[in-house]
């Protein structure tokens, strides 16, 4: 890799590191994405209000503050060993009970009753903690963090997160080490590519479609929520954008048939110590570029046409591309690709950057592949409309 290319790749990876360190949860990731989009001139809109959209403008909205959809409208139309027991092994330790009792917090409403009177006899009074859904110490810690009183907290969503910062390391600084690479890496690369593909004044002049990114919550637990990929959030966005420019009910159907979805999740790279885990002719390697995923049982939504389109864009820009097919004797994971493809009828390709230690607290990918992903996605946004117009399948 030439010096200028290496510096560009390092720059994108460095931006990814900042994004990862600012995004320990889906809520943080959405907040960070909002900041990036605002700085790039994207306007926030609300699903609860009417939309007044304009061609050539850029928008975004959130759902539950854990899913975010951003889009830019073209000026021309619409477009076996140890197994972890999750019940007993993964419960986080907040504090020891003895320490918690010694340091028990006294709130404005007075001390929490211990149930023991001053004369040593048991009291009939109920402890306040008996009436609370959550431990008083946890509530106090949260209240101190957000600057309110414990009684002001109605409820909350908490996640235990690794506090080690994400870093670029390796013998020649070629690897990204971080938690949550799956799937914040693809989320960041798609977001950055959308922004950079819509930044210049002329970027949407000849665009006949809509360039969109949707970052969904709850992908790792099935996507079946009001803000997951199994929800109508993306279809709702497509519908509202379309009907903002025409009341013709048939226009949405035509727009869907002209649309193309890149389902971008991470991919399992070949590990030198476990080479037998990959099918002999499909062994994605670090630094080898985005991986196109195939599965005959539709665990991935890729087909011959969608893989061809994505591969053509790579060839035009001299970007490396790889293929993945799971071994016949091993189970295959899935992505949101089949969910969205079957729910909307949009042509879909499943892709992802190769990584090691997927779902571990510390994952690993290559700096080069961060750059490859960004460049591939950016080229897709810029050139898909022209390329698609030249491809005949059902004609």
Secondary structure, DSSP 8 states (H G I E B T S, - for coil): --HHHHHHHHHHHHHHHHHHHT-SSHHHHHHHHHHHHHHTT-EE--TTS-----TT-EEEEEETTTEEEEEEE-SS-----S---TTTTS------HHHHHHT---BTTB----SB-TTS-B--S--GGGG-SS-HHHHHHHHHHHTS-GGG-----------S--EEESTTS-EEEES-HHHHHHHHHHHHHHHHTS-STTTTTT--SEEEEEE-S-GGGTS-STTSTTSSHHHHHHHHHHHTT---HHHHHHHHHH-EEEEE--EE---TT-GGGS-TT----TTS-EEEEE-TTSSS---HHHHHHHHHHHHHTT--EEEEE--TTS-----SHHHHHHHH--EEEEEE-EEESTTSSSEEEEHHHHHHHHHHHHHHHHHHHHHHTT--S--
